Amino acid sequence: MTTGKTIGFIGGGNMAEAIIKGLLAGAVKPDNIMVAEPMATRRDFLVSEYSVKVSDDNLEVARKANILVLAIKPQMASSVLSDLEQAISTDVLIISIMAGISTAFIEEALMKSVRVVRAMPNTPALIQTAATAICSGRKATSSDLNAAREIFSRCGTVVVVPEKQMDAVTGLSGSGPAYVFTFIEALSDAGVKNGLPRDVATELAIQTVMGSARMLAETGEHPAVMKEKVTSPGGTTIAGLHALETGCFRGVVMNAVDAATNRSKELAGK
């Protein structure tokens, strides 16, 4: 789907870099990647690290790209899209990773029958272990969706959802890494509180989360089933789980996802 095509990026930040790494690992040539980035130091880094083409001109990249990835902050959407309108061809596939910005907003801002796919990757894309959800706009074809799937599958796993679910995706997997980091930090703090050295506590906490997640992924078991397998009657684990339930652990996690989902809706003006 992407072989031989020029893939342009508006914005050369961390998420754009993560996608570029995945593309290069998937045999896309550096000459087929262009990045528009306002910071000279960042442009220099992208050239030295990945040998891609760079520019400080959004319009130059937009005119030359077959696939254009919008990798900018959602607060910049209106101004950047307004500038791009004159350079965008209807032949270009637009892929947006802007949180909270709908495909309809992009279509209206560009004032053309553009093909838009919206994506919500998360920060583990930086090590090619992202969870990404994608959805299509009104004019996007199944081939466009497959092209987006091909790009993001090189950075991790990809699911296709209706656009109405994208705010929930943002609240769950988009913001989720921060919840997991906080949980790991809390486990480490608890280890230190109970006498473990910090480095040992952190190493154990990280590996516990990684190993548990991998077990779920490889077995396909429901989390509740896996939990039961490590919970002995009258044992240590059930005592710890009781403490979590007393502290409304599940409710707090669900509230966090709700809050992030609602913020995504606010960014979209819903």
C-alpha positions in Angstrom: 0.0 0.0 0.0 2.8 2.4 0.9 5.6 1.1 -1.3 7.2 3.8 -3.4 4.9 6.5 -2.1 6.1 9.7 -0.5 5.0 9.9 3.1 5.0 13.4 4.5 4.8 14.5 8.1 3.5 17.9 9.3 5.4 18.0 12.6 8.5 16.1 13.6 8.0 15.4 17.3 8.3 12.2 19.2 5.2 10.5 17.8 6.2 11.4 14.2 9.7 10.0 15.0 8.1 6.8 16.3 6.1 6.3 13.1 9.2 7.0 11.0 11.2 4.4 12.9 8.5 1.9 12.1 8.3 2.8 8.5 12.1 2.5 8.0 12.0 -0.9 9.8 9.3 -1.9 7.3 11.6 -1.2 4.3 10.3 2.2 3.4 13.3 4.2 2.1 14.4 7.4 3.8 14.1 9.2 0.5 10.4 8.5 0.6 9.8 10.3 3.9 9.6 14.0 4.3 9.1 16.0 7.5 8.0 19.6 7.9 9.4 20.8 11.3 9.9 24.4 12.4 12.8 23.8 14.8 16.1 23.6 13.1 17.7 21.5 15.8 14.9 18.9 15.4 15.3 18.9 11.6 19.0 18.3 12.0 18.4 15.4 14.4 15.9 13.7 12.1 18.4 14.0 9.2 21.4 12.7 11.1 19.4 9.9 12.8 17.2 8.7 10.0 18.4 10.3 6.8 14.9 11.5 5.9 14.2 14.7 4.0 13.2 17.7 6.0 11.8 21.2 5.5 10.7 24.2 7.5 7.8 24.7 5.0 4.6 22.8 5.6 3.3 23.6 2.1 6.4 22.1 0.4 5.8 18.8 2.2 2.1 18.8 1.6 2.5 19.3 -2.2 5.0 16.4 -2.5 3.4 13.8 -0.3 1.1 11.0 -1.4 0.3 10.3 2.2 0.3 13.2 4.7 0.5 12.6 8.4 -0.7 15.5 10.6 1.4 15.1 13.7 0.8 18.4 15.4 -0.9 19.5 18.7 -4.7 19.7 18.4 -4.5 23.3 19.5 -2.7 24.1 16.2 -5.2 22.3 14.0 -7.2 25.3 12.7 -4.2 27.5 11.8 -2.1 24.7 10.2 -5.1 23.3 8.2 -6.0 26.8 7.0 -2.5 27.2 5.6 -2.4 23.7 4.1 -5.8 24.1 2.3 -4.1 25.7 -0.8 -1.6 22.9 -1.1 -3.7 19.8 -0.5 -4.7 17.7 -3.5 -7.7 15.4 -3.4 -5.2 12.6 -4.4 -3.5 12.8 -1.1 -4.5 10.6 1.8 -4.6 12.5 5.1 -3.8 10.7 8.3 -4.3 12.6 11.5 -2.9 11.7 14.9 -4.3 14.9 16.5 -6.2 13.9 19.7 -9.8 15.0 19.8 -9.8 16.4 16.2 -12.5 14.7 14.1 -12.3 13.7 10.5 -15.2 16.1 9.8 -13.3 19.0 11.2 -10.3 18.3 8.9 -12.6 17.8 5.9 -14.3 21.1 6.5 -11.1 23.0 7.2 -9.5 21.8 4.0 -12.8 22.6 2.1 -12.3 19.7 -0.3 -13.4 16.1 -0.8 -10.3 14.9 1.0 -9.7 11.3 2.2 -9.0 11.3 5.9 -8.1 8.6 8.3 -7.9 9.4 12.0 -5.5 7.5 14.3 -4.8 7.4 18.0 -1.5 5.8 18.7 0.1 5.9 22.2 3.6 6.6 23.4 4.9 3.0 23.4 5.1 3.6 19.6 8.5 5.0 20.5 9.7 1.4 21.0 7.3 -0.1 18.3 4.9 -1.5 20.9 2.0 1.0 20.5 -1.7 0.3 20.7 -3.3 2.3 17.9 -7.0 2.7 16.9 -7.9 4.0 13.5 -11.1 5.1 11.8 -12.1 6.5 8.4 -13.7 9.8 7.4 -16.5 10.2 4.9 -14.4 9.9 1.7 -11.7 7.4 2.9 -11.8 4.1 1.1 -11.1 0.6 2.4 -7.7 0.9 0.7 -7.0 4.1 2.6 -7.8 2.4 5.9 -5.5 -0.5 4.9 -2.7 1.9 4.1 -3.1 3.4 7.6 -3.2 0.0 9.2 0.0 -0.9 7.4 1.8 2.2 8.7 0.7 1.8 12.3 1.1 -2.0 12.4 4.8 -1.3 12.1 4.6 0.5 15.4 2.6 -2.1 17.3 -1.0 -3.4 17.3 -3.9 -1.8 15.4 -7.6 -1.9 15.8 -10.3 -0.3 13.7 -13.2 1.4 15.5 -16.1 3.7 14.6 -15.1 7.3 15.0 -17.7 7.8 17.8 -15.4 5.6 19.9 -12.2 7.5 19.4 -12.6 9.7 22.5 -12.9 6.6 24.6 -9.8 5.2 22.9 -8.0 8.4 23.8 -9.1 8.1 27.4 -8.1 4.4 27.6 -5.0 3.6 25.5 -4.0 7.1 24.5 -3.6 8.2 28.2 -3.3 4.7 29.6 0.6 4.6 29.6 0.6 7.4 32.2 -1.8 5.3 34.4 0.5 2.3 34.1 3.6 4.4 34.9 1.9 5.7 38.0 0.9 2.2 39.0 4.5 1.0 38.6 5.8 4.0 40.6 3.2 3.1 43.4 4.4 -0.5 43.4 8.0 0.6 43.7 7.1 3.0 46.5 5.3 0.2 48.4 8.4 -2.0 48.0 10.6 0.7 49.5 8.1 1.2 52.3 8.4 -2.4 53.1 12.2 -2.5 53.1 13.3 -3.1 49.6 16.0 -1.0 47.9 14.6 1.4 45.3 16.4 -0.1 42.4 15.2 -3.6 43.4 11.6 -2.5 44.0 11.5 -0.7 40.6 12.9 -3.6 38.7 10.5 -6.0 40.3 7.5 -3.7 39.6 8.4 -3.2 36.0 8.9 -6.9 35.3 5.7 -7.8 37.2 3.7 -5.5 34.9 5.5 -6.6 31.8 5.2 -10.3 32.6 1.5 -10.1 33.6 0.6 -8.2 30.4 2.5 -10.7 28.3 0.7 -13.7 30.0 -2.6 -12.1 29.1 -1.6 -11.5 25.5 -0.2 -15.0 25.0 -2.9 -17.0 26.7 -5.9 -15.0 25.6 -7.4 -15.6 29.0 -9.8 -13.1 30.6 -8.0 -11.0 33.2 -10.4 -12.2 35.9 -9.4 -15.8 35.2 -5.7 -15.0 35.4 -6.3 -13.2 38.6 -8.0 -16.2 40.1 -5.0 -18.4 39.2 -2.7 -16.4 41.5 -5.3 -15.9 44.3 -5.1 -18.7 47.0 -7.8 -19.0 49.7 -6.6 -17.1 52.8 -3.4 -16.1 51.1 -1.4 -12.9 50.6 -2.8 -12.0 47.2 -6.5 -12.0 48.4 -5.4 -9.8 51.3 -3.8 -7.3 48.8 -6.8 -7.4 46.5 -9.1 -6.7 49.4 -7.1 -3.6 50.1 -7.4 -2.5 46.5 -11.2 -3.0 46.5 -11.5 -1.1 49.9 -9.6 1.8 48.2 -12.0 1.7 45.2 -9.1 0.8 42.9 -11.3 -0.2 39.9 -13.5 2.9 40.4 -10.5 5.2 40.4 -9.1 3.7 37.2 -12.5 4.0 35.5 -12.8 7.6 36.7 -9.4 8.3 35.2 -10.5 6.9 31.8 -13.7 8.9 32.0 -11.9 12.1 32.8 -9.5 11.7 29.9 -12.3 10.7 27.5 -14.3 13.8 28.5 -11.2 16.0 28.0 -10.8 14.6 24.5 -14.4 15.6 23.8 -13.7 19.1 25.1 -10.7 19.5 22.8 -13.1 18.6 19.9 -15.6 21.1 21.1 -18.3 18.5 21.8 
